[in-house]
Amino acid sequence: MGPLPLDRVKFLSDDEWSIERHEIAKLPFRLEAVLTFFGNGSGDYLCVDTDRAEEPGVVWWHEQPRRPDVHQDFWAVLDAWFSIFTEGAERVHR
């Protein structure tokens, strides 16, 4: 879990999600505009909808690609995911 390496940052449209065109049309955003940048290690992503300056957060669940979570408080979601990421981090003492 954590921020994605730059070579893994991509738009959701860059992957095959086994979603029919009519289902894609019903999503509350364009796959071509949603950029992944934080992963949980299980294929789920915290993303930014580049079309939306307000409320840009999207959580993309790989097992439920037809039902993504669109979050109004993007920073709270990022904080929660980052907190989980840092819980497992080793402390370095100098």
VEXPAVO-22464 format. One record per residue (C-alpha): residue in three letters; z, x, y. Coordinates in steps of 0.5 Angstrom, whole numbers, plus 500, padded with zeros to 3 digits. Layout:
# VEXPAVO-22464
+-----+-----+-----+-----+
| res |  pz |  px |  py |
+-----+-----+-----+-----+
| ALA |   Z |   X |   Y |
...
+-----+-----+-----+-----+
# end
This chain:
# VEXPAVO-22464
+-----+-----+-----+-----+
| res |  pz |  px |  py |
+-----+-----+-----+-----+
| MET | 500 | 500 | 500 |
| GLY | 498 | 502 | 507 |
| PRO | 493 | 504 | 512 |
| LEU | 486 | 505 | 509 |
| PRO | 483 | 512 | 509 |
| LEU | 477 | 511 | 514 |
| ASP | 472 | 512 | 508 |
| ARG | 475 | 505 | 506 |
| VAL | 475 | 501 | 512 |
| LYS | 470 | 496 | 512 |
| PHE | 468 | 489 | 514 |
| LEU | 469 | 484 | 508 |
| SER | 462 | 483 | 508 |
| ASP | 461 | 490 | 505 |
| ASP | 464 | 487 | 498 |
| GLU | 462 | 482 | 493 |
| TRP | 467 | 477 | 493 |
| SER | 464 | 472 | 488 |
| ILE | 464 | 466 | 493 |
| GLU | 458 | 461 | 494 |
| ARG | 454 | 461 | 501 |
| HIS | 457 | 454 | 502 |
| GLU | 464 | 457 | 501 |
| ILE | 463 | 462 | 506 |
| ALA | 460 | 458 | 511 |
| LYS | 467 | 454 | 511 |
| LEU | 471 | 460 | 512 |
| PRO | 474 | 460 | 519 |
| PHE | 471 | 467 | 521 |
| ARG | 465 | 471 | 519 |
| LEU | 465 | 476 | 514 |
| GLU | 461 | 481 | 518 |
| ALA | 466 | 481 | 523 |
| VAL | 473 | 482 | 519 |
| LEU | 475 | 489 | 519 |
| THR | 479 | 491 | 513 |
| PHE | 484 | 497 | 515 |
| PHE | 491 | 496 | 511 |
| GLY | 491 | 495 | 504 |
| ASN | 497 | 493 | 499 |
| GLY | 494 | 497 | 493 |
| SER | 492 | 490 | 489 |
| GLY | 486 | 489 | 493 |
| ASP | 489 | 485 | 498 |
| TYR | 487 | 487 | 506 |
| LEU | 490 | 486 | 512 |
| CYS | 484 | 485 | 517 |
| VAL | 482 | 484 | 524 |
| ASP | 477 | 479 | 526 |
| THR | 473 | 483 | 531 |
| ASP | 470 | 476 | 534 |
| ARG | 477 | 474 | 536 |
| ALA | 481 | 477 | 542 |
| GLU | 487 | 472 | 541 |
| GLU | 490 | 471 | 534 |
| PRO | 485 | 477 | 530 |
| GLY | 489 | 477 | 524 |
| VAL | 487 | 475 | 517 |
| VAL | 490 | 477 | 510 |
| TRP | 485 | 477 | 505 |
| TRP | 487 | 475 | 498 |
| HIS | 482 | 478 | 493 |
| GLU | 485 | 473 | 488 |
| GLN | 484 | 467 | 493 |
| PRO | 478 | 469 | 497 |
| ARG | 476 | 462 | 499 |
| ARG | 483 | 461 | 502 |
| PRO | 485 | 467 | 507 |
| ASP | 491 | 467 | 511 |
| VAL | 489 | 467 | 519 |
| HIS | 495 | 469 | 523 |
| GLN | 497 | 467 | 530 |
| ASP | 502 | 473 | 530 |
| PHE | 498 | 479 | 528 |
| TRP | 503 | 484 | 530 |
| ALA | 509 | 480 | 526 |
| VAL | 504 | 481 | 520 |
| LEU | 503 | 488 | 521 |
| ASP | 510 | 490 | 522 |
| ALA | 512 | 486 | 516 |
| TRP | 507 | 490 | 511 |
| PHE | 508 | 496 | 515 |
| SER | 516 | 496 | 513 |
| ILE | 514 | 494 | 506 |
| PHE | 509 | 501 | 506 |
| THR | 515 | 505 | 509 |
| GLU | 520 | 503 | 505 |
| GLY | 518 | 507 | 499 |
| ALA | 516 | 513 | 503 |
| GLU | 520 | 519 | 502 |
| ARG | 525 | 522 | 508 |
| VAL | 524 | 529 | 510 |
| HIS | 530 | 532 | 513 |
| ARG | 529 | 539 | 517 |
+-----+-----+-----+-----+
# end
